[in-house]
Amino acid sequence: MRYPVEDFTAEERALLAPHFTNLDRPVFALVNLPETVKGALFARYSRYSGTVRRLYLEEFAEDATDGVRPFDGAEGERAAGLYERVFVGYGDDSIAQVGGAHVACEFVSNILTKQLQRGRLAAYLEQSTRYIPYDVPLPGGGYRYYRGDDLGPEFATAMDELFAIYSRSLVRVEEWAAQRWPCGEGEPEGPWRRSIKAKALDLLRGLLPAATLSHVGIYASGQAYEQLILRLMASPLPEAREYGGMILEELKQVMPSFVSRVERPDRGGEWIGYLQQRRERTEQWVSRLGLDRRGGGEATPSVELVHVDGSEEDLLASCLFESAAVPETEILARIDVLDRGERAELLGAMVGERRNRRHRPGRGFEALRYRFEIVSDYGAFRDLQRHRMLTCQWQRLGPGLGAGVPEEVREAGAGDEFERALEISRGEYERLVAAGMPEQAPYALSLAYRLRYTLDLNAREAMHLIELRSGREGHPTYRAVAQAMHERIAAIHPGVAGAMSFVDTSQEPRLERILSEIRTQRKRAAATTPPDPRA
């Protein structure tokens, strides 16, 4: 393929080379530039007739001080000025989408991790309770849980006891798991030991309180960070407001223009006030309608399909639409005359031959939507909430829906201790509520306590979530949710459910991580084995 090639002088190439990965092709990356400068380049790009490299030479290279560190401070004067005029002055939010930053938020509670990860257009990585034991004290001493002076000494006493029970139980359950699933003949010992450890961590993570500290890595655009900071600043949770302020201070060092509106009273101030007012009025109406009073008795784990938008015929028509040359109404009319076998054949063709779960059908599957209402333990919710391409809403964590003790924990002889931990947890929650701290009371609750939430997603995302979360290596609690979601879909849309060919419906107790650990060890061995010179 032929494409235009720009001519640059030797002097221009010297200016461009540190910041553009390629000077001779129409595809290249921007490097060694502040985020604000990159964003400003693209912002100006939309109204500039030339190329971005030529734009850099004409309007930004003057800010360069040398070939390695081209800008004074975090951003060039021209870039900052452009953002002030366009982004702040006119509110063109699309400009804030073309620059991003990596931010690490460490030692945050499991309550706050959900607020950090609520934004849809961002990438998050969080420490996993499935792989990291929490029986090791912090560097400064004490277990890893959130500590607020206003929570009182009773809170620390209760949390210390929960972690002590967790630590003792971890040893006991690990010994039981090693006897229950002994290392097989010819089976590598390293993966087996790691799988035994993971099994014990899986079974006991419900003991950990929501105050348990974690680390979250975030990569997001300036726009996504602005929304995150505003949400945190408007939160009634002191921890959220504190971290919102710290995130803002760090971003002001690397891309200040992107978050400049947050501290302006007429912008961020009004926005925060709006968010606070919206929450307060919603809570007033909830109280007025009597929706803040739970019914008697504990709830059992459940997955209910409460609403469906669309039919399999709508899905088929949407799949055909892009390749067709007629209106969608005519496509639906043609589908209407097909018999059941022909529709099944058509759906099979639209799905295609899927060799693994990462092969998914096209966007036509997004024409069909499902809304599930789920009651599960908080631990399972944490994993399912991470999915970005869906709408997740959840109620406040409380003890009213009850908690469950895994049957395998009882088999291991740790059931009584687990139940005692749940009672300690509930008692401390009730003390905090009585002390006038309902927002902070969930810190005290163990992850085994149940939460009610909804997942609203299209059929394409349902395929991804259900196949991933039902996998044999997954945690038993969210595996059960994914399997139940598949059953509910199959009851009304068997063709869609049938297209989810990588759903694992098995339910027997097992050592979930062993296959993954063995595969990982083989990959590591292959990567470190020198090539055979005779090959």
N, C-alpha and C positions, 0 to 999 in steps of 0.2 A: 504494500500500500504506500502511495506517495502522499506526503503531507508537507505543508510549508515549513521551512527551516529558517530560524532567525539568524541573522548575522550579528555577531558581537565582536567588538574590537578586543584586543588583548587587555586593555585597561578595564573595559566593561566586564570581561570574563573574570578578572581578578576580584572585582567587586561582587560579582554574582556567585562565584564558586563556593564561598563559605555558607551560603544560605539556600542554594537550590541543588538538589542531588544530580540533576542532569541539565546540560545546557544545549543539547542537540536533539532532543525529542520532545514531543508535545505532552508527555506525561512525566511528572517529576514531583518531588516532595519538597516542602519548605522546612528548613532545619536551622538551628542556631539563631532563632529569632524569638523575641518576647511574644507571648500570646497576644498581647494587644496589637503589636505590629502585624502579625499574621492576620488577625481579624480585620484590622484597618485596611490591609491590602485587598482582601476579598470584598470588603464593603465598598471600596473605591472601584474595584474591578467591574462592578455591575453597571457603572456609568462611564467606563473608560474604553475606548475603541481598540486599544492595543492589548498586548499580552501582559501577564502579571510580572514577568521578569523585566519587561520594558518599563512598566509602571514603577517597579522598585527603583530602577535607575533614575527615572525622571523625578520622582516625588519623595523617595525615602532614603536614597543612598547618601544624601547630604548629612544625615544624622550620624553616619558612621564615623567612628573615631579611629578604628584600625580594622584590619581584616578579620580579627578573631572576635573581639568584643565590640560590636558595631554601635551600640546604643548606651547612652548614659542612663544609669538607673534601670528601672524595670521596663520602661517604654520610651520610645522616641517622641519628641515634641510634636511632630506631625501626626503620628498615630494617635496620641492623646487628644490633640486638637480635633481630629476627625471624629473621634468618639464623642467628644463633648458636643460637637455640632449636630451629629446625626443621631447617635444612640440616646444621649441624655436629652438633647434638645427636641428631637422629633419622635423618640420612642420606637425606633425601628428595631424590634426585638430580633429580627432575623440576623442582624449583625452579630449579636451575642451568641449565635449558634456556631460560629466558625472559629472559635478559639476555646481551648479547654485546658484543664490542669489536673494533676494528680494530687489528691489530698489524703493523708492518713489520719483517721480519727481513732485514737487508741484509748483503752481503758474506759469504754462506754458500756452502759448496762444493756441487757437484752431488751429492755423496754425502748431505749433510745435507738438501738440498731434498726428497729422497725420504722421509726420516724426518719432516720437517715436514708433508708432504702425505699421510701415511699414514692419518690419521683420516678416517672416512667422513662424519661430520656436521659439515662445515665448508666454507668457500669459500676457494679459493686462486687467486692470480694470480702467475705467475713470469715473469721476463724470458726472452725467447726467443732461442735461438742462431740462429734462422732470420731474425731481423730486426736483431740487434745484432752488429756486428763486434767481435771481441776483440783487435784489433791496436793499440788505443789504450791507452797505459799508464794506471795509476791516478793520481789527483791527486798522491799522494806519490811517484810514480815506481814503475816495475816493472809487469809484466803482472798481469792479474787472476786470481790463483790463491791458494789457501789456503796460509798459511805457518805452520808450527809449528816452534818451536825444536828440538823433539825429532826432527824429520825430518832434520836435518843439512844442511850446505851442498851435499851431492851432490844433494839433492832440488831445491833452487833452481836449480842448474846444469842439471839435466835439464829442468825446467819451462820455464826461459828458452829453451832450445833448441827445445822443442816449439812455443812461441808464436812464436819467430822463423821457424820453418818455416811455421807457419800464416799469418803476416803476408806472407811472400814468396809463398806459394802463392795467397793471396787475390788479389793483383794479377794473377798469371798466369792463374788460372782465370777471373777476371772479363773479362780481355781475350779469352780463348778463347770465352767464352759470348757476348760481343758480336758476334764474327765468326760464331759458329754460329747465332745467332738475331738477325740484323740487324733494326733498326727498320723495320717495313713502311711502305709508302707510305700516308700519311694516318693513321698510328698516332701517338698522342700520345707525345712523347719522354719526359716525366716518368715515367709508369707503366712505360715500357719500361726506363728506366735502373734504376728501383727493382726491377724484376723480374730484371734481369741481376745486380744486387747480391745479391738473395735467392737466386738460383740458385747463385752462388758460395758463399754462406754455407751453403746446404743441403749442397753437395757436400763442403765442408771441415769441417763441424762434427765429424766423426769424428776429426779431428786433436786437438781440444781435450781436455785431460785431465779426469778427474772432479773434480780439484781446482779447476777453473774456478769463479770466484765468480759468484753470481747474487743477485738480490733476490727475496724472496717476500712478498707481501701476504696477510694472513690475516684473515678475519672468521669468528668462531666464538662459540658460546655458552660460558658459564662451565664447563659440564660438559665440553665438548670441549677447552677449554684445560687443564683439570685433567688429563685423560687424556694430552694432548700433553706437558705438563711432566713427568708421571711417567715416560712412555716415554723422554724425553730424559735425565732424571736417572738412569735405570737403564741407559743405553747404555754400552757399553765405549768408545765414541768420545769423546775429550776435547772435541772441538768441539761435540758434541751436548749434553754436560753443561753446558758453558759457556753455550750459547744457552738451554738450559732455565732456568738461573738468571737470565739477563737477561730472558727472557719473564716469569718469575714476578715479578721486581722491578717491571716496567712495569705488569703487571696489578694489583699491590698498590696502585698509585696511582689506578687508575680503577674497579676493582671488587674490592676486597680480600676481601670475604666469600666471593666465588665460589671463590677459590683458598686460603682459609684452612686447608683440611685438608692441603695439600701439605707444610707445614713441621711438622705435628704428628707426633711420633715414632710414636704409636699409630695414625695414619691413613696419611699419605703415606710416612712412614718404613717402615712394614710393607709397604706396597704396592710401594715401590721394591725392597725386599728380596725380595719374592715374584717380581717380574719378573726380577730378576737370577738368582735360584735356578732359575726355570723355564728360562731360557736356558742356564744352565750344565748342568743335567741333560739337556736336549735334546741339547746338544753331546756330552755323555758317551755317550749312547745312539747318536748318529750314529757316533762313533768305535768304540764297541763292536760295532756292526753292520757296520763297514767301509764306511760310506756317505760317508766324507769323502775317498775316493780315486777320482779320475776315471779313466776308461779311457784308453787310448792314442789319440793322434791328435786333431786338431781336429774340432769339429763343424761341420756346415754349417747355415745358417739353416733353420729348420723350423717348421711349425705343425701340431700333431697334435691331433685331437679325441679325448681319452682317456676321456671319460665323457659319457653322455647320460642325463638323468633326465626321463622322460615321452615321450609320443608326440603326433603331430598330433591324434589323437582326444582326448587329454587337454586339449590346447590349445583345441580347438573346444568341448568341454563346458564348460570354464572361461569361455570367451567368452560362452556362452549362459546361464550360471548366474544372473547378476544379474537378467536379464529373465524367467527361468523361474519356475515355482511348484512345482517337483517336485524331489526329491533328485537329486544329481549322478549316482548310479547309473542312474537312469531316463533322464537326458539321454544318458549314454554308450550305453545300450541303443538309444535312438532313432537315434543317429548310426551305430551298428553296421550298421543295415539300409540305409543310404544307399550308392549306388554311387559310383564314383570321380568321375564328373562332378558328382554332387550335392554331394559333399564339397568339391570345388574351388569350386563355386558358393557354398556356405556360407562357406568360408574367405574368398572374395572379398568377401562381404557383411560379414563381421566386420572385415576390414581397412579397407573403405570406399574412397572415392575420394580418394587422397592427392595433393594438388596440389604438395606439397613435402616434403622429408625431415623437417620438423618435425611433420608430421601423422603421428602414430603410433597404432596400434590400442590398445585398452583393456588393463586389467590381466590379462585372461584370458591374454595372451601370456606372463605371468610363471609360468604353470603348467609351462612347458617350460624345462629348464636344460641348459647346455653347459659342459664343462670342457675348456679348451685348454691344452696344454703347448707353449710357444713358445721357440725359440732365435733371438734377433735381436740386433743391435748395441744397445749401451746407450742410444744416442740414440733409437732407436725405442721402447725400453722406457720411457724418460722420458715420452714423450708418451702412451703407452697407459696408464701407471700413473695418470695424472691422473683417469681416469674414476672417479667416486665410487660409482655404483650397481652395483658388482661386487666380487668378492673377488680381489684381486691378491696373490700371494705370490711372492717372488723369492729366489734364492740369492745368495750373496756374489759380487760381481764379481771375476773373476780372468782371467788370460790363457789358461787351459786350453782354452776353446772357440774360441780363435782370433779373427781379425779380418779384415775384407775391405776392399779398396780399390775405391771406385766406378769403374766402367769409364769414365765420363765424365771423371774426374780423370786417368786414364791418357791419354785422348784429348787432354786439355789439356796434357799433358807434365809433369804434377806427380806422376805415380805413384811415381817413385823416391824423391822427397822424402817422400811420404806413408808409404811402407814404412820409410824410415829413422826417421821419427818413431815408428812403431809399435814398432820395435826399441828405441829409447831408452826409450820408455814401459815396455815389458816389463822391460827391464834394471833400471830403477829400482824397479819393483814387486818384483822378486825380491830386490833389495838390502834393501828395507824388511822383507820377510818374514824374511830371514836375520838381520836385526837385532832380531827379536823384536817386530815391529809389524804383525802380520797384519791388524788392524782398520783401520789407516791406510794400508796398502799400496795399496788400490784408488784412493786419491787420484792415484796416478801413472799410472793406465791411461787411455789415450785412449778416447773415447766410441765408437770403431769396434770395440772389443772386445765380444765377444758375452756374453750373459747368458741363463740359463735361468729362466723364470718361468711361472706359470700365471695364466690369467684364467678365473674361474668366474662365469658370468652367465646371466640368463634371456633368453628369445627377444626380449623387448621391448627390453632393453638391448643385445642383440646387434644388433638392427636399427639402433639409434641409433649405436653405435660403428662398425659396418661401413660404414654409409652416410656417416657423417662422415669417417672416416679413409681411406676409399677415394677421396675426392673428388680431382679433378684438381689442386687447389691444394695438396694435402698433400705431405708429405715422401715421397720414393720408398720409403724403407725401411718406414715404417709403413703406407704404401699397400699394399705387397706382403703384409704380415701380414694386413690387413683383407680383401684379395681372397682370400687362402688360407683364411681363416676362413669366408668366404661359400661357397667351393667345398666345404669339408668339410660344412657344414650342408646344402647342396644335395644331397649324395650320400645323405643319410639322410632329410631332410625337405624335399623339393622345394617343397612348398607354402609353407613358412615362408620359404625362400630366395627364392621367387618374389615374396613379399609385399615383399621389400626392393627396391623398384623404383627406388631412387636410388643403387644401387651402380655405381660407375665401374670397369669391368673393363679399360680400356685400359692398355697397358703401354709405349707408345712414348716415347722420351726427348722432353722438351718443356720449355718455359719455364713452370713451374707457376704462378707468381704473376701472370702478365700480365693475365688476365681480372679477377682481384680488384682489381688496381691500377687498371685502367681504370674499373671500376665505382665504386671509391672516389673517383677524381678527378671522375667525373660527379656523384656525390652532393655533393661539396664545392662544385663549380661551381654546382649547383642551389641549395645553401644560401646562397651568397654573392651570387647574382644577384638584383638588386632586382626586385620585381614590375612588370610592364608596366602603366602607368596606364591604358592603353586596354583592358585585359582586363576 
